[in-house]
Amino acid sequence: MPASISSVLIIGGSGFLGCHLVDHFYKLAPRPEIHILDIRPPPALSPNFYSFNADDISFHKGDISDPDSLRTVFRATKPDVIVHSASPVHGMGKDIYFKVNVDGTQTIVDVALEEEFWTTIKAIVYTSSASVIYDGSDLRNADETFEVPKVPLDAYNETKVLGERIVLAANGMGGGLKTCALRPSGLFGPGDRQLVPGMLAVLKTNGTLFQLGDNNNLFDFTYIGNVAHAHVLAAVKLLDSEVSNVAGEAFLITNDAPVYFFTMPRTIWAHKGYVPKFIISLPRGLGMTLAYLSELFSKLRGKEALFTRFRVAFTCANRYFNISKAISRLGYAPIVGLEEGVVKTLQWLDEEEAAKNETVKKEK
């Protein structure tokens, strides 16, 4: 029978996705107790983009690699569902990825499986990534049957694979723990400090005239609220005793609306009032050569390269997914379209910029 969630613990609840997870669990009826476990409190959030009352949310500072810290939080929150969304963003060092995505995930699972918590913790939903099946080559209509590459593309992908395996392997263990993993692709939305800001940075540096490749490659971008919505659906399904085809499974999550890669930045630029008068298309091979020189020059200067061969390959690759499994088993459907999502993201960024400017004025 369907069971309501009485208490949810969102690990990484102060992050980009985490704040949207809080928002979507807050909308659930009946509303569960909502707890955040993170290394820092959630930021101040605009009511224009988040509907929850911060006073209704409990924050717990803790370290997911410390079993005693986790036990203390689990005892205090008594969650029947744990959502593990904590993860370092792209572009960080290998050590931190292993510490959080592998060691931290293993510790969460190990403590959750201790007999003390068998009657409390019933389900874990893990935030994985669509990148776990990506090796740099094209992914066309890829689904969950696609195998994980034998050689990982980078430390982020490698550790996301390992973290997902840890969580899914725990399914059915202990007192009958149920687990699943969600694999979102290309996240953007309010709170985004990478994808959309990165595309806006190109506008500011007059790079909009240049295009890598022929732009015939489809890519799946996903609005952050849709990903949070999918997590809520997964949590509810795991607690439903009549549902048997979600536990132990991974699910790809997208907007189900792949677009040609440069459609996304050009949509963003158009909303900022800029449409390129002409396009200079750089062949992929030339892009890779220039990226290699960029990496070499940056290495000699002791700085991290911004223009890399990985980014060229990523920009030119087909990377779109079949989400039929999430649709049929979770009942998932995107609730915010790409265009609406872009507008919301730009509005949030404008509000952030205005608040920052106001702070600067007050300090003068």
KESE-16619 format. One record per residue (C-alpha): x, y, z; residue number from 1. Coordinates in nm, 2 decimals. Each point is the difference from the previous one (the first is absolute). Layout:
BEGIN
      x      y      z seq
      X      Y      Z NUM
...
! end
This chain:
BEGIN
      x      y      z seq
   0.00   0.00   0.00   1
   0.12   0.36  -0.06   2
   0.15   0.14   0.31   3
   0.06   0.37   0.08   4
   0.35   0.12   0.09   5
   0.02   0.11   0.36   6
   0.35   0.13   0.00   7
   0.25   0.06  -0.28   8
   0.37   0.07   0.05   9
   0.16   0.18  -0.30  10
   0.37  -0.04   0.01  11
   0.15   0.29  -0.19  12
  -0.32   0.20   0.05  13
   0.18   0.33   0.00  14
   0.13  -0.04  -0.36  15
  -0.14   0.08  -0.34  16
  -0.21  -0.31  -0.04  17
  -0.05  -0.03   0.38  18
  -0.19   0.32   0.04  19
  -0.24  -0.11  -0.28  20
  -0.04  -0.34   0.17  21
  -0.11   0.18   0.32  22
  -0.24   0.21  -0.20  23
  -0.16  -0.30  -0.17  24
  -0.03  -0.21   0.31  25
  -0.15   0.30   0.17  26
  -0.28  -0.01  -0.26  27
  -0.07  -0.36   0.07  28
  -0.34  -0.08   0.17  29
   0.00  -0.10   0.27  30
   0.32   0.20   0.06  31
   0.28  -0.20   0.17  32
   0.25   0.14   0.25  33
   0.28   0.13  -0.21  34
   0.36  -0.02   0.12  35
   0.32   0.12  -0.16  36
   0.34  -0.16   0.06  37
   0.28   0.21  -0.14  38
   0.34   0.16   0.09  39
  -0.16   0.35  -0.03  40
  -0.35   0.14   0.06  41
  -0.22   0.07  -0.30  42
   0.04   0.35  -0.16  43
  -0.26   0.27   0.03  44
  -0.25  -0.09  -0.28  45
  -0.23   0.22  -0.20  46
  -0.38  -0.07   0.05  47
  -0.03   0.07  -0.38  48
   0.17  -0.33  -0.07  49
  -0.04  -0.21   0.32  50
  -0.34  -0.05   0.17  51
   0.11  -0.15   0.34  52
   0.02   0.18   0.33  53
   0.35  -0.04   0.13  54
  -0.13  -0.01   0.36  55
  -0.17  -0.33  -0.08  56
   0.33  -0.17  -0.11  57
   0.25  -0.14   0.25  58
   0.37   0.03  -0.08  59
   0.26  -0.24   0.14  60
   0.37   0.06  -0.05  61
   0.19  -0.33  -0.05  62
   0.27  -0.19  -0.19  63
  -0.12  -0.29  -0.21  64
   0.34  -0.17   0.03  65
  -0.04  -0.01   0.38  66
  -0.22  -0.29   0.12  67
  -0.05   0.15   0.34  68
  -0.12   0.33  -0.16  69
  -0.25  -0.19  -0.21  70
  -0.13  -0.21   0.29  71
  -0.06   0.32   0.19  72
  -0.20   0.15  -0.29  73
  -0.19  -0.32  -0.08  74
  -0.11  -0.03   0.37  75
  -0.11   0.37   0.01  76
  -0.19   0.00  -0.33  77
  -0.14  -0.36  -0.01  78
  -0.03   0.01  -0.38  79
  -0.19  -0.26  -0.19  80
   0.15   0.14  -0.32  81
   0.36   0.12  -0.06  82
   0.07   0.19  -0.32  83
   0.38   0.02  -0.06  84
   0.07   0.29  -0.24  85
   0.33   0.11   0.15  86
   0.28   0.02  -0.26  87
   0.28   0.23  -0.10  88
  -0.06   0.18  -0.33  89
   0.20  -0.06  -0.32  90
   0.35   0.13  -0.01  91
   0.13  -0.10   0.34  92
   0.27  -0.23   0.11  93
  -0.01  -0.38   0.00  94
   0.04  -0.03   0.38  95
  -0.31   0.20   0.08  96
  -0.21  -0.21  -0.24  97
   0.11  -0.32   0.16  98
  -0.05   0.14   0.35  99
  -0.36   0.11  -0.07 100
  -0.13  -0.22  -0.28 101
   0.16  -0.33   0.11 102
   0.11   0.01   0.36 103
  -0.28   0.22   0.11 104
  -0.27  -0.20  -0.18 105
   0.14  -0.33   0.14 106
  -0.02   0.15   0.35 107
  -0.35   0.11  -0.05 108
  -0.11  -0.34  -0.11 109
   0.20  -0.19   0.26 110
  -0.16   0.21   0.29 111
  -0.35  -0.02  -0.15 112
   0.04  -0.38  -0.01 113
   0.09  -0.02   0.37 114
  -0.27  -0.20   0.19 115
  -0.09   0.31   0.21 116
  -0.14   0.17  -0.31 117
  -0.18  -0.30  -0.16 118
  -0.34   0.11   0.11 119
   0.06   0.37  -0.08 120
   0.18   0.04  -0.33 121
  -0.20  -0.17  -0.27 122
   0.14   0.15  -0.32 123
   0.29   0.18  -0.15 124
  -0.02   0.20  -0.33 125
   0.34   0.08  -0.14 126
   0.08   0.28  -0.24 127
   0.22  -0.15  -0.27 128
   0.07   0.15  -0.34 129
  -0.07  -0.08  -0.36 130
   0.38   0.04  -0.04 131
   0.05  -0.35   0.15 132
  -0.06  -0.15  -0.35 133
   0.20   0.27  -0.19 134
   0.35  -0.06  -0.13 135
   0.04   0.29  -0.23 136
  -0.17  -0.16  -0.30 137
  -0.35   0.05  -0.13 138
  -0.30  -0.11   0.21 139
  -0.31  -0.01  -0.22 140
  -0.33  -0.09   0.17 141
   0.20  -0.17   0.27 142
  -0.19  -0.18   0.27 143
   0.08  -0.19   0.32 144
   0.11  -0.31  -0.19 145
   0.31   0.19  -0.13 146
   0.31  -0.13   0.19 147
   0.23   0.20   0.22 148
   0.33   0.06  -0.19 149
   0.28  -0.23   0.11 150
   0.24   0.30   0.00 151
  -0.17   0.30   0.18 152
   0.02   0.34  -0.17 153
   0.10   0.18   0.31 154
   0.00  -0.01   0.38 155
  -0.35   0.15   0.03 156
  -0.15  -0.27  -0.23 157
   0.20  -0.28   0.16 158
  -0.11   0.09   0.36 159
  -0.36   0.05  -0.11 160
   0.00  -0.35  -0.14 161
   0.15  -0.14   0.33 162
  -0.24   0.19   0.21 163
  -0.30  -0.12  -0.20 164
   0.12  -0.36   0.03 165
   0.04   0.03   0.38 166
  -0.36   0.13   0.04 167
  -0.16  -0.25  -0.24 168
   0.19  -0.29   0.15 169
  -0.16   0.08   0.33 170
  -0.35  -0.06  -0.13 171
  -0.17  -0.27   0.20 172
   0.26  -0.01   0.27 173
  -0.03   0.06   0.38 174
  -0.37   0.02   0.09 175
  -0.11   0.01  -0.36 176
   0.15   0.34  -0.11 177
  -0.12   0.12  -0.34 178
   0.23   0.20  -0.22 179
   0.01   0.16  -0.35 180
   0.21   0.24  -0.19 181
  -0.09   0.29  -0.23 182
   0.22   0.11  -0.29 183
  -0.08   0.36  -0.10 184
   0.17   0.17  -0.30 185
   0.11   0.36  -0.05 186
  -0.15   0.18   0.30 187
  -0.10   0.36   0.00 188
  -0.25   0.23   0.18 189
  -0.01   0.24   0.30 190
   0.32  -0.06   0.20 191
   0.20  -0.10  -0.30 192
   0.35   0.14   0.02 193
   0.16  -0.20  -0.28 194
  -0.20  -0.08  -0.32 195
  -0.20   0.32  -0.07 196
   0.26   0.24   0.16 197
   0.26  -0.17  -0.22 198
  -0.21   0.07  -0.31 199
  -0.05   0.36   0.11 200
   0.37   0.03   0.04 201
   0.05  -0.08  -0.37 202
  -0.24   0.29  -0.07 203
   0.21   0.24   0.21 204
   0.32  -0.11  -0.17 205
  -0.14   0.05  -0.35 206
   0.03  -0.37  -0.07 207
  -0.35  -0.04  -0.14 208
   0.11   0.01  -0.37 209
   0.19  -0.32   0.04 210
  -0.15  -0.35  -0.02 211
   0.19  -0.32   0.06 212
  -0.11  -0.27  -0.25 213
  -0.30   0.00  -0.23 214
  -0.27   0.02   0.28 215
  -0.17  -0.31  -0.13 216
   0.05  -0.17   0.34 217
  -0.29  -0.04   0.23 218
   0.04   0.06   0.38 219
  -0.23  -0.05   0.30 220
  -0.01   0.30   0.24 221
  -0.23  -0.05   0.30 222
  -0.17   0.26   0.22 223
   0.10  -0.05   0.37 224
  -0.36   0.00   0.13 225
  -0.08  -0.29  -0.23 226
   0.28  -0.20   0.15 227
  -0.12   0.08   0.36 228
  -0.35  -0.10  -0.10 229
   0.14  -0.34  -0.12 230
   0.17  -0.05   0.33 231
  -0.33   0.05   0.19 232
  -0.17  -0.25  -0.24 233
   0.27  -0.25   0.06 234
  -0.02   0.03   0.38 235
  -0.37  -0.05   0.00 236
   0.02  -0.30  -0.23 237
   0.27  -0.16   0.22 238
  -0.24   0.02   0.30 239
  -0.29  -0.15  -0.19 240
  -0.03  -0.37   0.08 241
  -0.18  -0.06  -0.32 242
   0.28   0.13  -0.22 243
   0.28  -0.25  -0.07 244
   0.17   0.14  -0.31 245
   0.18   0.30   0.14 246
   0.21  -0.13   0.29 247
   0.35  -0.10  -0.12 248
  -0.03   0.19  -0.32 249
   0.16   0.31  -0.17 250
  -0.20   0.25  -0.19 251
   0.10   0.26  -0.26 252
  -0.16   0.34   0.05 253
  -0.02   0.27  -0.26 254
  -0.25   0.26  -0.13 255
  -0.08  -0.25  -0.28 256
   0.07   0.28  -0.25 257
   0.35  -0.03  -0.15 258
   0.12   0.30  -0.20 259
   0.30   0.08  -0.22 260
   0.27   0.10   0.24 261
   0.04   0.36  -0.10 262
  -0.38   0.05   0.01 263
   0.04   0.03   0.38 264
   0.26   0.28   0.02 265
  -0.17   0.19  -0.29 266
  -0.33  -0.02   0.18 267
   0.17   0.15   0.31 268
   0.17   0.27  -0.20 269
  -0.32   0.09  -0.18 270
  -0.18   0.05   0.33 271
   0.29   0.24   0.08 272
  -0.08   0.19  -0.33 273
   0.29  -0.14  -0.20 274
  -0.03  -0.20  -0.33 275
   0.32  -0.05  -0.19 276
  -0.01   0.15  -0.35 277
   0.22  -0.29  -0.14 278
   0.17  -0.31   0.13 279
   0.36  -0.11  -0.05 280
   0.00  -0.38   0.02 281
   0.32  -0.16   0.12 282
   0.05  -0.37  -0.10 283
   0.03  -0.24   0.29 284
   0.35  -0.09  -0.09 285
   0.12   0.36   0.00 286
  -0.18   0.05   0.34 287
   0.19  -0.30   0.14 288
   0.33   0.14  -0.12 289
  -0.07   0.35   0.15 290
  -0.12  -0.16   0.33 291
   0.33  -0.20   0.02 292
   0.20   0.32  -0.04 293
  -0.22   0.16   0.26 294
   0.07  -0.28   0.24 295
   0.37   0.01  -0.07 296
   0.02   0.38   0.04 297
  -0.20  -0.01   0.33 298
   0.22  -0.28   0.14 299
   0.31   0.21  -0.07 300
  -0.16   0.29   0.18 301
  -0.11  -0.23   0.29 302
  -0.37   0.08  -0.06 303
  -0.30  -0.22  -0.07 304
  -0.10   0.01  -0.37 305
  -0.35   0.13  -0.07 306
   0.00  -0.12  -0.37 307
   0.07  -0.37   0.01 308
  -0.02  -0.30  -0.23 309
  -0.27  -0.15   0.23 310
  -0.21   0.31  -0.05 311
   0.04  -0.02  -0.38 312
  -0.10  -0.37   0.00 313
  -0.29   0.06   0.24 314
  -0.13   0.30  -0.21 315
   0.02  -0.20  -0.33 316
  -0.14  -0.33   0.12 317
  -0.35  -0.14  -0.03 318
  -0.12  -0.06   0.36 319
  -0.37  -0.06   0.03 320
  -0.19  -0.26   0.19 321
  -0.31  -0.22   0.00 322
  -0.19   0.05   0.33 323
  -0.28  -0.25  -0.07 324
   0.09  -0.19   0.31 325
  -0.05   0.30   0.23 326
  -0.32   0.09  -0.18 327
  -0.15  -0.35   0.04 328
   0.13  -0.10   0.34 329
   0.02   0.33   0.19 330
  -0.28   0.18  -0.17 331
   0.24   0.27  -0.09 332
  -0.07   0.28  -0.24 333
   0.19   0.33  -0.02 334
  -0.21   0.28   0.16 335
   0.21   0.30  -0.13 336
   0.10   0.03  -0.36 337
   0.34   0.11  -0.12 338
  -0.10   0.35  -0.11 339
  -0.19   0.06   0.33 340
   0.30  -0.14   0.18 341
   0.24   0.24  -0.17 342
  -0.22   0.30   0.08 343
  -0.02  -0.10   0.37 344
   0.38  -0.05   0.01 345
   0.07   0.34  -0.15 346
  -0.25   0.17   0.23 347
   0.18  -0.16   0.30 348
   0.34   0.11  -0.13 349
  -0.13   0.35  -0.05 350
  -0.14   0.01   0.36 351
   0.33  -0.13   0.13 352
   0.20   0.26  -0.19 353
  -0.24   0.28   0.13 354
   0.04  -0.12   0.36 355
   0.38  -0.01  -0.04 356
   0.00   0.36  -0.14 357
  -0.22   0.12   0.28 358
   0.24  -0.15   0.26 359
   0.30   0.17  -0.17 360
  -0.19   0.33   0.01 361
  -0.07  -0.03   0.38 362
   0.37  -0.08   0.07 363
   0.12   0.31  -0.17 364
! end
